Amino acid sequence: MIEAELKARVHAPEETLQRLDERADGRAEVYRDTYYDTPDRALEARDEELRVRTVHGPDETRSILTYKGARVDEESGSKPEHETRVEDAEAVHAMLRGLGYVPAIAFEKRCRNYAFEARGRQMLATLVRVPELDGTFLELETLAEEQDLGAALGDVRAVLAELGIWAEDLTRELYTDAVRACRKG
């Protein structure tokens, strides 16, 4: 499956939050992400990602191992995604290091997630703040087969417009790159 996703900078976070609250109940979660790569950064060179995410929510803490393949859509940056829940995040970290992967970057995202149906699709909207970065972001995604990606992204754009997010607000900047640049600066 392809994660048909668009990300935008949010210029009026309170208005966007209100529009999201009208669609679904939000849940506050903190993501602690560690991205892995080979010492020579082969995954990054192939536009792939390998991540261990630990999600701290109000009712539970869970961890997820995610692999994202190279982009299949340059405009949106949408990628094939494969993920699975893991019982013991520390064991997965140890396995990845044992296989020769090294932590490339780790950071925290403070999120408010909204799951809802729109245009006949299950969607997930995530309002994001990364403590190291200025501003608020909105990610909106749905899963699609590759042959349906264009239509899925059209639906995502339409829902973003309903939320007050326009084409000029969209960004393809990766959190990993932004955090890395912030730390160097």
GIRA-V474241 format. One record per residue. N is the residue number from 0. RES is the residue in three letters. SS is DSSP state (H for helix, E for strand, C for the rest). PSI is psi in whole degrees, -180 to 180 (none if undefined). BURIAL is # if it has 16 or more other ideal C-beta (glycine too) atoms within 10 Angstrom, else .. Layout:
# GIRA-V474241
N;RES;SS;PSI;BURIAL
N;RES;SS;PSI;BURIAL
This chain:
# GIRA-V474241
0;MET;C;151;.
1;ILE;E;135;#
2;GLU;E;98;#
3;ALA;E;103;#
4;GLU;E;142;#
5;LEU;E;145;#
6;LYS;E;141;#
7;ALA;E;153;#
8;ARG;E;136;.
9;VAL;E;122;#
10;HIS;C;-19;.
11;ALA;C;73;.
12;PRO;H;-39;.
13;GLU;H;-39;.
14;GLU;H;-42;.
15;THR;H;-43;#
16;LEU;H;-44;#
17;GLN;H;-43;.
18;ARG;H;-38;#
19;LEU;H;-41;#
20;ASP;H;-27;.
21;GLU;H;-22;.
22;ARG;H;-35;#
23;ALA;C;167;#
24;ASP;C;130;.
25;GLY;C;153;#
26;ARG;E;128;.
27;ALA;E;132;.
28;GLU;E;152;#
29;VAL;E;125;.
30;TYR;E;133;#
31;ARG;E;108;#
32;ASP;E;135;#
33;THR;E;120;#
34;TYR;E;137;#
35;TYR;E;155;#
36;ASP;E;174;#
37;THR;E;161;.
38;PRO;C;-29;.
39;ASP;C;10;.
40;ARG;C;41;.
41;ALA;H;-38;.
42;LEU;H;-47;#
43;GLU;H;-41;.
44;ALA;H;-30;.
45;ARG;C;6;.
46;ASP;C;34;.
47;GLU;C;159;#
48;GLU;E;143;#
49;LEU;E;119;#
50;ARG;E;143;#
51;VAL;E;122;#
52;ARG;E;128;#
53;THR;E;124;#
54;VAL;E;121;#
55;HIS;E;112;.
56;GLY;E;180;.
57;PRO;C;-27;.
58;ASP;C;-18;.
59;GLU;C;164;.
60;THR;E;131;.
61;ARG;E;157;.
62;SER;E;146;#
63;ILE;E;134;#
64;LEU;E;127;#
65;THR;E;136;#
66;TYR;E;129;#
67;LYS;E;128;#
68;GLY;E;-177;.
69;ALA;E;154;.
70;ARG;E;139;#
71;VAL;C;-6;.
72;ASP;C;111;#
73;GLU;C;-39;.
74;GLU;C;-44;.
75;SER;C;-25;#
76;GLY;C;12;#
77;SER;C;141;#
78;LYS;E;153;#
79;PRO;E;141;.
80;GLU;E;136;#
81;HIS;E;126;.
82;GLU;E;157;.
83;THR;E;146;.
84;ARG;E;142;.
85;VAL;E;143;#
86;GLU;C;-35;.
87;ASP;C;95;.
88;ALA;H;-39;#
89;GLU;H;-36;.
90;ALA;H;-40;.
91;VAL;H;-42;#
92;HIS;H;-45;#
93;ALA;H;-41;.
94;MET;H;-46;.
95;LEU;H;-44;#
96;ARG;H;-40;.
97;GLY;H;-29;.
98;LEU;C;0;.
99;GLY;C;0;.
100;TYR;E;151;#
101;VAL;E;148;.
102;PRO;E;123;.
103;ALA;E;-40;#
104;ILE;E;147;#
105;ALA;E;141;.
106;PHE;E;174;#
107;GLU;E;142;.
108;LYS;E;132;#
109;ARG;E;118;.
110;CYS;E;154;#
111;ARG;E;115;#
112;ASN;E;140;#
113;TYR;E;117;#
114;ALA;E;129;.
115;PHE;E;168;.
116;GLU;E;137;.
117;ALA;E;137;#
118;ARG;C;34;.
119;GLY;C;14;.
120;ARG;E;147;#
121;GLN;E;128;.
122;MET;E;153;#
123;LEU;E;119;#
124;ALA;E;133;#
125;THR;E;118;#
126;LEU;E;124;#
127;VAL;E;137;#
128;ARG;E;131;#
129;VAL;C;117;#
130;PRO;C;-31;.
131;GLU;C;-11;.
132;LEU;C;152;#
133;ASP;C;142;.
134;GLY;C;176;.
135;THR;E;144;#
136;PHE;E;156;#
137;LEU;E;126;#
138;GLU;E;133;#
139;LEU;E;126;#
140;GLU;E;158;#
141;THR;E;157;#
142;LEU;E;144;#
143;ALA;E;154;#
144;GLU;C;157;.
145;GLU;H;-40;.
146;GLN;H;-15;.
147;ASP;H;4;.
148;LEU;H;-44;#
149;GLY;H;-45;.
150;ALA;H;-41;.
151;ALA;H;-43;#
152;LEU;H;-34;#
153;GLY;H;-42;.
154;ASP;H;-40;#
155;VAL;H;-45;#
156;ARG;H;-41;#
157;ALA;H;-42;.
158;VAL;H;-39;#
159;LEU;H;-42;#
160;ALA;H;-40;.
161;GLU;H;-27;.
162;LEU;C;2;#
163;GLY;C;19;#
164;ILE;C;127;#
165;TRP;C;169;.
166;ALA;H;-39;.
167;GLU;H;-13;.
168;ASP;H;-16;#
169;LEU;E;146;#
170;THR;E;146;.
171;ARG;C;4;.
172;GLU;C;133;.
173;LEU;C;142;.
174;TYR;H;-40;#
175;THR;H;-46;#
176;ASP;H;-43;.
177;ALA;H;-43;#
178;VAL;H;-43;#
179;ARG;H;-46;.
180;ALA;H;-41;.
181;CYS;H;-42;.
182;ARG;H;-32;.
183;LYS;H;-32;.
184;GLY;C;none;.
